[in-house]
Amino acid sequence: MNTLVYLIPIALSLGGLGLVAFLWALKSGQYEDLDGASWRILDDGDGEG
């Protein structure tokens, strides 16, 4: 029972940290061009085309 005093705040803080990281990724535009990323992985980079 004493370990819950430590584990619950740790779990809440890690969840909050994950939420902050997700919101930062949204704000910085990480999810803006999902179609472009799928096409860039197929590009061989030779510059012809």
Order of alpha helices (4+ residues) and beta strands (2+ residues): alpha-alpha
